[in-house]
Amino acid sequence: MSELRPTYDVIVAGAGIAGISAAVAAARQGASTLLVERYGFVGGMSTAGMVTPFMKYWIQQEDGTRVPLVGGIFEELNAHMAAIGGMVENGFSALAFKQAAARMLRESGAETALLTSIIGVRRNGPRIEAVTLRCGTDERTVEGACFIDTTGDAELLFAAGAPWVKGDEATGKLQAMTMFFRIGGIDLRAACDDVRARPEQYFDWSTWRYEPSKIVSIAGYRDTVARAHASGDLPEDVPYLFFTSLPGSGEAAFNTTNILGRDGSSSADLTAAELEGRRQAMRAAALLKRECPGFASSYLIETSVQVGVRETRRAVGEYAVTGADVRGGARFDDAVARANYGVDIHGQKGERSVMEYLKEGEYYQIPVRSLIVKELENLLTAGRSISSTREGHAALRIQATSSATGEAAGTAAALAVRNGTGVRAVPYDALRAILTKAGNI
């Protein structure tokens, strides 16, 4: 950390897609920017978590043309990955994401501190003044004018003593966690042929026609899973098998494991979830190879670097996005992002899972107020920890929306620094003009 400056205009905590977008946006607006990340690479759930399809962020017109609701930095990231062969439709490789994101950060002028954790926060009344960073045995206190929490778990605002909530409002339950894994050697054409031959075994949206230039997405294998439950070859917590194909022939990422009863903000629970996720992945891979069409020559390549955590802390902000906002296509006078992903709750034990869809062409907006943390003048949040109810969070937590809120937060932070004000005093017209030009509102 010897090359770090003693002070920055904007300090961003967490280099997932929201943090990357925030840092790039702030730096492009002329703010000296530091992005802090505990791993040795950027990307968060897109790389360490191996969540490698982007969920729907577009409106489809009658002629089949996709009109994106998220533009700007997110679309640039997609373009960079496509240029190096790292995308197939909305599916991408983690390696391509790392390369594209690192390039965008470098070209923006943002500085990145990898393998670095924030271990302390210095707060003076309503303002955060500095954070203490640690890399190995090296510690450094770095001051900032504005801060953005994109850790996903609201770690910075938690350390600063800002208000937060967690889980279901009535029960406190958190969504299930998932350990992604990657398999190679799949005959994707044979897998699709089986969907066409036995549609009752699969979810109705599963791919039944194989086209090399398009993503293959298959979920179900109902009878196979039922037999595996009965024999004990697969835990009953795993309700189905689900994969999406990756760039490169015969590879896919599996969103299949289902880890219940754990809290992603607890060290003990995270440790147990990591171990359980890998056990489930091994058993699912063996079952696929043994019984599923197209998998006879398949092999397990890797499990994700870390278990995928959907839900922990959420900020208490100036406005909380609700499930009603999502379902009703809410519009706001201070909108900074758009999305059309519905409420998606992976239920815990004793809890019903929810998967809702908006009608084609409908979308909702996210207001800048949901990015502004109560009690603090110079802290914003972006990504899955923005201010929301549990239902609202279950819709806006996806990567494209996280990128859009990250870009909004980074832009707002830079404008606050430029104007010498707190984040609430940023002129919305100026913020809106920048985000409209980017294609986000």
N, C-alpha and C positions, 0 to 999 in steps of 0.2 A: 504493500500500500504506500510505498515511499513516494510514488508519483502523484498521489492524490493532492488536490488543492486543499487548503484549510477551510474554504467556504465555497458553496455553490448556490446558484439561484434556485435550482430545483433539484431535490433528491427524491428518487423513486425507489421504493422498497419492493423487490420481487420482479423477476424478469420473465414471467409468463407473457402470454400474448397481450394482456392489458398493460403490463409494465413496459414491454417493448414499444407498444404504440404510444404510451404516455411519454417515454423518454425521447423517442424520435420526434414527436410533435413539439415538445417543449424546446428541444435543441433547434429545430427548424425555425422556431419563432425567435431565435437569438438568445435563449436562456442558457447559461452554463449549467449543464445537466449531468448528474451522476445516477447511474442505475446500479443498484446493489443486488447481488444474487448469490445464494448459498451454494448452488451447484457450480461446476466448472464449465457450464454451457447455459445458454438461454433457451427459453421455450416453455418451461413449466410443464403443464399437463400435455402440451402439444409434442413435447420431446421426452421428458422424464416420465410422463404418464402414458405416452404412446397413444394418446387420443387423436388418431390420425384421419378421421373424416370430419370435415366441417359440417355441422348440422345446418339445416335449411336457413338461408338468410336472403332469399330472393323471392320475387313474385314471378310467376310463370304466366306469360301471355298466351292467347289462344293459338298462336302459331308455334308455340313451344319455346319462344325466346325468353331467356331469363333476365329479369331486370333486378340488379342487386339493390338491397336496402342499405348495405354497408359498402362504402367506397374507400377513398383515402388510403391510409397506410395498409389496411387489410387487403385491399385489391392490389396494391403494389407488392405486398408479400406473396400473394398468389401468383402474380406475374413473374416474379423472380424464381419461384419454385418451378413454375411451368417451363421457364426458359432453360433450366438445367435438367429437365426430364423428371422432375420430382413430384408431378401431380398427374392424377387421372380423374377428371372431373373435379369433384370436391374432396377426393382422397389424396393424401400426400404422404411423403416419407419423412420421418423425424430428422434424418440427416439433411434432407433438402431444407427443412424448416430452420435448422441451426445455421446452415450456410446463408440462407436468404436474410434471416434476421440479423446475423452478425454483420453482413454487408450494409444493411440499412442503418444500423446503429453507427457503424464506422463513418459512413458517408454523411450522416446527419451532424456529426460532431459531438454526439453524446459520449460520455466516458462510462465505462463499465467496470465494476469491481466484482470479479467472480470469486468463488470460494470464500465469500465474505458474508458474515452474519451481523445483523444489528443486535447488539446486546444491551443497549441502554438508550434512553431518550431523556434529553434535558428540556424540560418545559417550564415556561415562565408565564403563569396565568393562562390566557387564551392562546398563547403561541408556543409552538415547538421551536426551540432555538438550535438544537444540535442533536446528532445521533452518535453513539459510540459504536465503532465497527471493529470486528475481530476477524483476522485471517491467520489461522494457526495460533502462534503466540504473539503476533503483532496486533496491537490495539491502537486505534486512532479515533479522536473525536473530530467530527466534521460538522461545520455549521451550515445552515441552509435558510433561505428566505421563504421557501414554500416546499411542502412535502406531499407525496402521493403514496398511498398505501395500496399496492397491487399484489399483496402477498397471497390473496385468496382466503386466508384465514384471519384477516384483520389484525395481523400481528403488531404492526406499527401503532395503530390507534389503541390497541389493547395495552401496549407498553406505555403509551402516553396517558393512560387513564381516561380515555374518551369513552362515551357510552356505546354499548353494543348489545345485541341479542343473539340467541342461538336456538336453532331447531324449531319444531312445531310450537305454535303459541300455546296450545293446550296441554300437550304431552311432553314437549321437550325433545321428541324423537328426531333423529338426524337421518338423512337419506343413506341408503346402502352404499358401500364402497365397492370398487371394481379394480382388479388387477388385470390390465390388458396383457395380451401375449401375441406373439407373431409366429406364424407357421408358414413354411415354404413347401414346395413340391406338390402343390394342389393342382389338380386338373379342374380348372374353373368351368370349363365347358361341360364336363360330366356332372359337376355340382349343379349347374343351371338346368341341365337336362332332367335331373331328378326332381327339381322344383316343378318343371312342366309336366312330368309324368305323375307326380304324387302331390298335387297342390294342397291336399288336406293336411299334409305333414308340416306345412310352413305358414308363416305369416303372409297375409295376402299381398303385401308389398314387396315380397322377395323377388329377386331377379330370376327370370326364367329363360331369357334369351342372352346368350353370351356374345358380347361385342368387345374386342380387345381395347377399343378406345374409350370404353365407358366403365364406370365403377360397378362391381358386382357386390350386392348386398343381400345376404340370405340369413334368415332367422327361423328357428323352429326345431326340426328334427324331433317331432313330438313323440312318436312311438319309441325311438331310440333312447330319448331322455327318460321316458317312463320306465323302460326296461332297466336302464342303468340305475334309476332310483330304487327300483325293487330289489336289484341284486347288490346294491351298496357300492357300485362302481362310480357313482356320481352323487355328491351330497344333494339332498332334497332342496337345499337353499338355492341351487342352480336351476332355474325354471326352464331354460331353453339354451340352445347354442346359437351364437350370432357372430357373423364376421362381415367385414367390408374389405374388398381387395385393395392392394397397394400398387403403386407404380412398379413395374417389373413383373414378369410373367410368373404366375403361380404362387404369389405371396399374399397374405391377408392378415389383418389385425382383428383380434377377437375381443369383443366386449361381452364376455360370457360369465366370468366369475361373479359371485354375489356374496359379499361379506357383510354379515348382519351383526347388530348389537355392539358396534364399535363407534368411538368418537374420534374423528380425525384430528382433534386438537389435544389429544391425550397421548403421551409417549408410550405408555403401556398398551393402549388400544391400537396405536399405529403399528407397534411391533407385532402384536398378535395378528393384525390384519395383513401385514406383509407376508408372514409365514403361512397363514391360511390361504391367501390369494395364490401363492405359488403352488401349494398343494392342489388347489382346485384346478389350476392351469395344467399341471402335469396329468391329472386324471382326465380332464376334458380332451387334451391332445391325444391321449392314448385311446379314448373312446372314439374319437373322430377317425383315427387311423384304422381302427379295428372294424368299424361298422358303417361308416358314412361314405356314400358314393363320391368319388373324386379325391379321396384322402388316402388311398392305399399306399402311395409312395410319399406321403407327407412326413414332415419332421418339425419338431419344435425348435425354433431358432433362438428365441429369447423371451423373457418376461420383462415388463416395464421396469425402469429404474426404481420407481416408487409406486405404491398403490394409488389408485385414482380416488381422490376425495371430492365428493360433490358438494358437501355442505358442512360448514362449521359456523363461525361467527359472521354476523352481518352488522354493518355500521348502523347507528341511529343517526339519521340525517335530517335535513330540513323537510324532506318528503319521502315516504316509503311507497315504492311501486307495489301494487297489489295484484292479486289474481283477477279481480274485477277490471283493473286497467288493461290487463293482457287480453281477457276475453272480450272486452268492449271496444278494443281498438282505441285506447285513450289518446287524446291529443293534449299538448301542453304549450303554454305561451313561452316556456323556457326550454323547449326540447333540444336535446343534443345528440340523440341517437334514435334509430328505428329498428324494429325487429318484428318477426312474425312466427317465432318459435313458441309453441304452446306450453302450458303447465305440464311438467314432466317430473313426477316424483317417484323415485325408486324406493318403495316402501320398506320399512323395517319390519321386524317380527311383529305380527299382530296388527299390521297397518296395510291398508289397501294401496297398491301402486296406482298412479294416475298418469295417463298419456293423452293429452288433449291436442287438438289441431285447430288452427284458425282456418276459416274459409279462404280459398285461393283468392289472392288480391288484397286481403285485409292485413293490416299491421298496426302496431301500437308504437308510441313514442316513449322515450325516457327523459325526464327533466333534469336539468343541471342540479336542481335542489337535492336530488337523490345521491349526488356525488359529494355534497358538502356535509362534513361531519359536525354534529352539534358540539358546542362548547369551544371549538377551536377556530381561529381566524385563518390559519395557513395550512390546513390539512384537507386534502381531497382523497377520495377513494374511488377505485375503478375495478372492473371485473366482477367476480361473483360476490364480493363483499359489500357492494353498494347498498344503500338503504332500501329495504324492501320487506314485505311480509314473506312468510315461507313460500306461499304460492307464487308470489311475484318473482322471488329468487329462483324458483324451480323452472322458470321460463327464461330469465335473462342471463343465466349462468353460462351459456354456451360461448364458444370461442369468438365467433364473429361479433356478437354483441359486446363481449368483453373488450375486443379490440376497439370498437366504436366508442365505448365509454372511456377507455384508456386515452384515445386520441383527444377526446373532449377534455378530460382532466389535464392532460399535458398542455393543451392549448390554453386552457383557463389559468393554469399555474403560471405559464409564461406571461400572460397578459397581466396577471396580478403583480408579478415582479416588475414588469415594465412600467406599470402605473403606480407602483409603490403603495398598493392597497391590500386589504385582505381579500380572500377569494369571493366573499359575498358581494363585494363592490365592483367586480369585473363587469364592464358594460356588456349586456347580453347581445346587443346588436353587433358588436365587434366579434364576439365569439361565434355568433350565428353566421356571420359573413364568411368566416374562415371554414367552418364546418360544412356550410352549404357548398362552397367551392370544392371541397373534398368529396362531396356526394354522400354525406352522412345524414343530412336533414334536408 
